[in-house]
Amino acid sequence: MAQNIYDTAAFFEGYQQLPRSVHGLDGAPEWPALQALVPPLQGLRVVDLG
């Protein structure tokens, strides 16, 4: 038995087809809203704390 649902081949096959998995951030429906909250970061140094 798989430890979690992502270890199940059938689930993972479907998960790979989701727009977010195929297109990255551009496929994430929340991305435009998040982009609007963040100032331009080009040329800046950013620390990822997550």
JOJORA-V33123 format. One record per residue. N is the residue number from 1. PSI is psi in whole degrees, -180 to 180 (none if undefined). D_CENTER is the distance of its C-alpha to the mean C-alpha in Angstrom with 1 decimal. Layout:
# JOJORA-V33123
[[N,PSI,D_CENTER] [N,PSI,D_CENTER]]
This chain:
# JOJORA-V33123
[[1,140,26.7] [2,145,23.0] [3,-37,22.0] [4,169,18.9] [5,-28,17.5] [6,-19,15.0] [7,-9,18.2] [8,122,19.7] [9,-44,19.8] [10,-42,19.9] [11,-46,16.9] [12,-36,14.8] [13,-45,16.2] [14,-40,15.1] [15,-37,11.6] [16,-20,11.4] [17,-8,12.7] [18,145,10.1] [19,-38,9.4] [20,-36,5.6] [21,-34,6.7] [22,-43,9.6] [23,2,8.9] [24,-144,5.7] [25,-33,5.7] [26,-22,9.0] [27,-4,8.2] [28,123,6.6] [29,-25,10.0] [30,-7,9.9] [31,-46,9.2] [32,-39,13.0] [33,-40,14.1] [34,-40,12.4] [35,-37,13.7] [36,-23,17.0] [37,-17,17.2] [38,131,16.7] [39,165,19.6] [40,133,19.5] [41,1,18.7] [42,130,20.1] [43,-3,22.8] [44,159,22.0] [45,132,21.3] [46,137,18.4] [47,125,18.2] [48,109,14.9] [49,4,16.3] [50,none,13.4]]
